[in-house]
Every structure is written in structure tokens, then in C-alpha cells.
Amino acid sequence: EPEVTQTPSHQVTQMGQEVILRCVPISNHLYFYWYRQILGQKVEFLVSFYNNEISEKSEIFDDQFSVERPDGSNFTLKIRSTKLEDSAMYFCASSEGTGVEAFFGQGTRLTVV
Amino acid sequence: GQSLEQPSEVTAVEGAIVQINCTYQTSGFYGLSWYQQHDGGAPTFLSYNALDGLEETGRFSSFLSRSDSYGYLLLQELQMKDSASYFCAVRGGNTGGFKTIFGAGTRLFVKA
């Protein structure tokens, strides 16, 4: 069964460092998303991406964040200068369309120290 | 903006039926989804309602009333493995429904 894969599963970084979280969406999907979930809290929307551009972004997705689809398979989230409060589980998701099931990856746990 | 409200916790016994309600406020409503998340796992899709009415998928059903900005997830014949968090999520936004906002989640405890 096709799945969304994310790497790494866990990343520890020092405050102020840049991190890149990687995702390989399901191959025939056209819509890509990043969400984050602080431990014990709800899943929060960060950004959606379609046709090689950002479709929507939340207030959380400020200038420190960027997304890229560098090739036909990868979808990345970059945090330019990490803060302690960026520590969370980051989920990538993809879907065939906007009104259908979104498939989530297993997440990258980011710990900023 | 968008916001959702759902109960924080529900407890039920194995074999019973439980309903998890969700009310929402959004601009540009496109649909309401339900996701299940076990501890330490990723959200997994359960159902999606774009139109009013009931959608049934096995033991799970989901209902939507757009005029009331309300939906619910119904879980029947509860099993221990159904113990998890359940999130309603509204698809909205101003540019074609690309933004899906999740509620805070309802933690379901299934007791023997």
C-alpha cells in the first residue's frame, strides 16, 4: 500500500540552527501539506502546496518557515532559525484532491535544545 | 477564521455506541473530516462529509448539518482498539479549501 514517508523520524537541533524536514508524498498525489503537533495538543495546519506553490498558510507559518518541492518526489519543510517552541511532531500529508482523504506520514519529532 | 469545538474526553464500554460531536465556525466551508490518532501515531482518515447527511463506513458513521455548523462521528460496537483521540477537521479557507483546521481532539477511552 502506498504511504507517505518522512525522514528523519527524530531530529535534535540547537536553537538558532536551520533544519530541513523531508517528506516523500504518495506518487500520484497533487496536494501536499505540513502540520505540526505539540505534545498532547491538537494537530495544527502549517501550509498547503499545490502546483508548485503555496496555496494556503497559517499564522504559524511565518518567515522562518519555507517549503519546497525540489524534484518530482520530495517535499521539504525548512525552519531557518529554530526556536525552543518549534519543538513538536511535524506531519507531512498528501492527497489526490482537496475533498478527499489526506494520508499522513509517521511524522518527524523535532526537539530544539 | 476557523475554529472547532469538540468534547475533550469520552468514556464508553466495549460493545456500546458513542457519539462525538463537533461544532465549527469557518469562512468558506468545503467539508468536515474525521481522523483517528493513537498515541504516538499519525492521524488516519476515517470519513469526510461535504454535504448534509450521514456517511457510513463499517462501524463508523459521520453526520453533517451545514445549516447548524455541526457534525458528529458515531462509533458502533466499540472495541478496545478504538481507544484513541478523534479529531474533527474542517476544510475551508478562501482559495479553494486548501486549509484543513483540526479541532483539539476527543480522547475516547473504551472500558471492558
Chai-1 contact restraints between the chains, C-beta under 6 A:
chainA,res_idxA,chainB,res_idxB,connection_type,confidence,min_distance_angstrom,max_distance_angstrom,comment,restraint_id
A,K42,B,F102,contact,1.0,0.0,6.0,A-B,restraint_1
A,K42,B,A104,contact,1.0,0.0,6.0,A-B,restraint_2
A,K42,B,G105,contact,1.0,0.0,6.0,A-B,restraint_3
A,V43,B,F102,contact,1.0,0.0,6.0,A-B,restraint_4
A,F45,B,K99,contact,1.0,0.0,6.0,A-B,restraint_5
A,F45,B,T100,contact,1.0,0.0,6.0,A-B,restraint_6
A,F45,B,I101,contact,1.0,0.0,6.0,A-B,restraint_7
A,S48,B,F98,contact,1.0,0.0,6.0,A-B,restraint_8
A,S55,B,T95,contact,1.0,0.0,6.0,A-B,restraint_9
A,S55,B,F98,contact,1.0,0.0,6.0,A-B,restraint_10
A,E56,B,G93,contact,1.0,0.0,6.0,A-B,restraint_11
A,E56,B,T95,contact,1.0,0.0,6.0,A-B,restraint_12
A,E56,B,F98,contact,1.0,0.0,6.0,A-B,restraint_13
A,E56,B,K99,contact,1.0,0.0,6.0,A-B,restraint_14
A,T98,B,G97,contact,1.0,0.0,6.0,A-B,restraint_15
A,G99,B,G31,contact,1.0,0.0,6.0,A-B,restraint_16
A,G99,B,A50,contact,1.0,0.0,6.0,A-B,restraint_17
A,E101,B,F45,contact,1.0,0.0,6.0,A-B,restraint_18
A,F104,B,A42,contact,1.0,0.0,6.0,A-B,restraint_19
A,F104,B,P43,contact,1.0,0.0,6.0,A-B,restraint_20
A,Q106,B,A42,contact,1.0,0.0,6.0,A-B,restraint_21
A,G107,B,A42,contact,1.0,0.0,6.0,A-B,restraint_22
